[in-house]
Amino acid sequence: MSFQRLLSFVGRNAGDVAKSVLPGSLLAGGFGMLEGPGAALTYGLADAAAAFPATMAARALTRNVKTPWIRGAAENTANIGASLGSTLVASNLLYGNQALAPQSQQIAQQVEQRALVNNLEQGQLLSPGTNFQMAGMPDPENFQQLLNQRNNWTQYLSPEDQALIQQTMGGVV
């Protein structure tokens, strides 16, 4: 395709392609508003800058295809693929290439934040590898011993609950 024919093709199809690309770009910008106006503008423009030429290229490649749904599927695939790719580029422009912190570091940060917000002690007891708070539970060293005690769990119940269990179980407990 010569350059003159390419310009003619783009001129004939620009409005129609823009109509199909613009809603997705506005939506990307709208979601970007969750991060602020600068991010909204970046995400919206990146989406439009990637999706418009990709959709135009798909239209050019399928211009001789007679089946409308194949042309539409190719254009939609190009539009959506470019939109997904544009979010990665826009995020990298906004925030750089940030590596994620390991889970143990994230848990430690969450524990510190919770302690500051709730005026708690820094040395909170958590279940290993989780963020589950073990406040009020037996310490880990004695927990297994507590679990291994047989026929002694009813001592932690109120007398009314003990009587109810005795009545229900027929004295088996």
N, C-alpha and C positions, 0 to 999 in steps of 0.2 A: 504494500500500500504506500503510495507516494505521500509526501508530507502534506501536499495540498488536499489529497483525498482524505487523509487523516483529520485535518482541520475541519473539512466539510462534514465528516462523520461525527466528530465531537460536537460541532455546532448543531447538527440535526438532533442529536440524542442527549445533549447536556441537560435540558430541562426535565426530561423524563427520568433520567438517571438521578438527578438531584432530588426529584420527588420521592424516589425510593430510598435514597441514602439519608436525606435530611431528618426524617423521624428518628432513626437510630442514633444519629449524631446528637440530636437534641436530648434524647433519652440518656445517652452517655454523659452529656454535660449536666443533666439533671441529677444523675447519681453522683457526679463529681461535686455537686453543691454540698453533699454531706461532709466534704473535706474543706470547703470554702470556695469563694468565687474564682480564685486563681486556678484551683484544681479543676473546677467546672469548665472554665474556658480551655484549659489544656486538654482535658479529656474530649471535649466536644470538637475542638479543632483537629486534634490528632485522629479522631474517628472519621471526620469528614475528609481529611487529607489522605487517609488510607483507603477508605471505602469507595470514594468517588472514582479514582483511577482503576481500582480493582474491578468494580462493577462495570465501568466503561470497557475495560479490556475483555471481560466475560461477554459483554454484548457484541463486541467486535469479533470475537472468536466464534460466536454462535449465530452470526448474522445470516448464514446460509442454511441454518437448521430450520426445517419446516414445522416441527412440533413445538407449539408454544410452551408447554410445560417443561420441556428440556431446557429451553432458553431461560425460562424463569428460574428453574432449579439451579442452573449455572450462575445466574446473576445473584440469586439469594445466597448461594454458597460463598461466592466471592465477597459479597457485602458483609456477611456474618464473620467469615474468616478474617477479613481485614479489620473489622471492628474488634474482634478478640485480640488480634495482634497489636492493634493501636493502644489498647489499655496497658500492655506490657511496656511499650515505648514511652507512653505518657507517664506511667508510674516511675520509670527509670529517670525520666527528665525531672520529675518533681522531687524524688526522694533519693536518687542515686541507687547504687547497687548495694543494698543493705543485706547482710547475712542475718538469718534468724538465730536467735539465742537458743542454746540447748534447753531442754525441758527443765532440767534441774535448776538452771539459772532463772527461768521464768517462774517456777514455783517459789524460789527464794524471794524474788521480787514481789510476788503476790502476798507472801506471808508478811513481808516488811510493810507493804501498803496496808494490809488488813490491821496490822499491829498499830500503825500510826493513826489510822482512821478511828479505830475502836479503843485506843489507849490501852492496848494489851501489852503483855510482856513480850520481849523479842523472842524468847526461847519457847515458842509454842511447840507442842508435841504433835507431829503429823505422822500419819501412816506412811511407811517408807515408799518413795516413788510416786506419791499421790499428794493431793492437796486436802485430804480428808483430815479434819481436826479431831484429835483424840482427847480433847478436854473432857474430864469427868470419867474417862475410862481407866481401867487399871493400867499401870505402866507395863510396857512390853515384857520386862523381865518376869513379872509375876502373872502375866495374863495366861500363859500356857499352864501354869500350876493351877490357876483358878479353874480353867477349863477341864483339867484332869480330875478335879475333885468330884467324886460320885455321890449322889444322893444328898448333896449338901446345898443345892441351888435354892431350895425353898427358904433358907434362912434369910434371903434378901427380900422376901415378900412380906407384906403386912400380915398381921394375924388373920384379918378377914379374908384375904386372898388365899392364905394357907388353908383355912377352913373350907373355903369354896372348892379348892383343888382336891382336898381330902374327900369332901362329899361327892364330887364329880367322879373321881377315880376310884372310889370305894376303898379308900385306905391303902391303895397300892403304892402311892408315892413315898 
